[in-house]
Amino acid sequence: MSLQWTVVAMFMYTEVFLVLLLCLPFMSPTRWQRIFKSCLVGLALAYDNTAFVVLIVILVLLLLGGALHPQTSPRSYRPP
């Protein structure tokens, strides 16, 4: 697997892990509320739209790179 697909897979696995972590009931709702109202999360929310757009652009560029790669590489299979 190439480096670009490794990065995409890492992003997707991280996203799935975070969603599953939020679904597990191992912390009380008051603790989650304290975490989400913390200063660090507030700082992250200030830049959330910019970070989201940057991540989408990176994933689209990786997708385009993967789609263009077969067209630029030589054919490895030649029928008899």
Beta strands, then each sheet from edge to edge (+ up, - down):
end
